[in-house]
Amino acid sequence: MRMLYHTPLSPFCRKIRMLMKEKNIEFELMCENPWDKKLDVFALNPAGEVPVLVEDNGTVLSGSYAISEYLEEAYPEMNLLGVTATERAEVRRLIDWFDHKFDYEVTQNILFQKVFKNYFHGGEPDSSAIRTGKNHLFYHLDYIGYLASERYFLAGDILTLADLAAAAHLSALDYLSDVPWDYNPAARAWYSLIKSRPSLRCILAERVRGVRPPVYYENPDF
């Protein structure tokens, strides 16, 4: 069986899980935490990071960017990158926005400080970094709200990997009660739309040991 090595609260792993569910690709999950530094993970990916996808034939792919591009080419029945070159460029631009800019300005400052830093033995959370991440989040919610107001989905009229990338980061942060959904109604309405999809709902049903999400976490209507 196809195997996906993942960490539950990793937005990059969540993005790949959602992508595979949207494409109806069957797979099993293997939880692997990078901070454990297991040799079998390094054997699959020299960077020692997840996600890592191992196909039925033994093909190993690592990194959310490489995996998502591979899945789009290998399983094209459902297209999540757009049809035209212009559409694909816009989807990739937004994926880059969330997986780099949003991750650097928000996710790393909140999720890493509150959860992952402890596992990496990095000391106490930096409250200044957390405040910085929360302040940046308002700007990003405004941008999501703007996109959602101009288009049905973030990149256009159809669901794309851009929506999955954004939802992956926000769902991980929302598990920590750190997304002020009342701030931007358009961003909230868009997330409610994505939240109702089975590809995300199966992730929202999961729990991380020692951390409880807010009571509305699974509810598409908040």
PyMOL commands that set and color helices and strands:
alter all, ss='L'
color gray80, all
select helices_A, chain A and resi 11-22+34-36+39-44+64-74+85-119+127-150+161-174+181-183+185-195+198-204
alter helices_A, ss='H'
color red, helices_A
select strands_A, chain A and resi 3-6+28-31+52-54+60-62
alter strands_A, ss='S'
color yellow, strands_A
deselect
rebuild
show_as cartoon
